[in-house]
Amino acid sequence: MVIEVWQEDEHGRNTIAGYGLMTFPIAPGDFKLDIDCWRPKGGLIEKLLGTYPELQYKDVLICSRSRYGLQAESTGTIKIEISMVLKDFNLHGVFM
């Protein structure tokens, strides 16, 4: 799952707060997961304006080779709780 987190500043401007990527567990049960978020590192002008660069192509999030050389900064962690129920996974090629 790809996650985009947005923030609104005091002037009502929306800017990217971070991107995250997670995979779902393939076992039944309750899980507490951490999703580490990051965004492309901005320059001095972006920091002064309070804006941050966004990814133009989101496929960079999925393909690790595309991220090579991309300067990024950590923006925090999202904590989620999910419950997994496995039904008919074997019909879709997922075997336990």
C-alpha positions as CSV (number, residue, x, y, z in Angstrom):
1,M,0.0,0.0,0.0
2,V,1.3,3.4,-0.9
3,I,0.5,6.3,1.4
4,E,0.6,10.0,0.9
5,V,0.4,12.3,3.9
6,W,-0.5,16.0,3.3
7,Q,-0.4,18.9,5.6
8,E,-2.0,22.3,5.6
9,D,0.0,25.3,6.9
10,E,-1.3,28.4,8.6
11,H,-2.0,30.1,5.3
12,G,-4.2,27.3,4.0
13,R,-1.6,25.9,1.6
14,N,-1.5,22.1,1.1
15,T,1.9,20.5,0.7
16,I,3.2,17.0,0.9
17,A,4.2,15.8,4.4
18,G,5.5,12.4,3.4
19,Y,5.2,9.2,1.4
20,G,5.2,5.7,2.9
21,L,5.0,2.2,1.6
22,M,3.9,-1.0,3.4
23,T,3.0,-4.5,2.7
24,F,0.1,-6.4,4.3
25,P,0.8,-9.4,6.4
26,I,-0.2,-12.7,4.9
27,A,-1.1,-14.3,8.2
28,P,-4.4,-14.0,10.0
29,G,-4.6,-11.9,13.2
30,D,-4.2,-8.4,14.6
31,F,-1.2,-6.4,13.8
32,K,0.4,-3.1,14.8
33,L,2.5,-1.8,12.0
34,D,4.8,1.2,11.6
35,I,5.0,3.0,8.2
36,D,8.2,5.1,7.9
37,C,7.5,8.3,5.8
38,W,9.8,10.5,3.8
39,R,9.7,13.2,1.2
40,P,12.2,14.6,-1.3
41,K,14.6,17.0,0.3
42,G,14.0,20.6,-0.6
43,G,16.5,23.4,-1.1
44,L,16.9,26.6,0.8
45,I,14.2,28.4,-1.2
46,E,11.6,25.7,-0.5
47,K,12.4,25.8,3.2
48,L,12.0,29.6,3.3
49,L,8.7,29.4,1.5
50,G,7.5,26.4,3.6
51,T,6.9,24.2,0.6
52,Y,8.4,20.9,-0.3
53,P,9.0,19.2,-3.6
54,E,6.5,16.5,-4.7
55,L,7.2,13.4,-6.7
56,Q,6.2,13.9,-10.3
57,Y,6.0,10.2,-11.0
58,K,4.6,8.0,-8.1
59,D,6.1,4.8,-9.6
60,V,9.4,5.9,-7.9
61,L,7.7,4.8,-4.6
62,I,7.4,1.2,-5.8
63,C,10.6,0.6,-7.8
64,S,13.6,0.9,-5.6
65,R,16.0,1.3,-8.6
66,S,14.2,4.6,-9.5
67,R,15.0,6.0,-6.0
68,Y,18.7,5.7,-6.5
69,G,20.3,9.1,-6.0
70,L,17.1,10.7,-4.8
71,Q,17.8,12.9,-1.7
72,A,15.1,12.5,0.9
73,E,14.4,13.4,4.5
74,S,12.5,11.4,7.1
75,T,9.2,12.9,8.1
76,G,8.0,10.5,10.8
77,T,6.2,7.3,11.3
78,I,2.5,6.4,10.9
79,K,1.3,3.7,13.3
80,I,-1.7,1.6,12.2
81,E,-3.6,-1.3,13.6
82,I,-5.2,-3.8,11.3
83,S,-6.9,-7.2,11.5
84,M,-6.3,-9.6,8.7
85,V,-8.8,-12.2,7.7
86,L,-7.7,-14.7,5.1
87,K,-10.4,-16.0,2.8
88,D,-9.9,-17.7,-0.5
89,F,-6.2,-16.7,-0.7
90,N,-5.4,-20.0,-2.3
91,L,-7.8,-19.2,-5.1
92,H,-5.5,-16.2,-6.0
93,G,-2.2,-18.0,-5.7
94,V,-1.3,-17.2,-2.1
95,F,-0.5,-20.3,-0.2
96,M,-0.1,-20.6,3.5
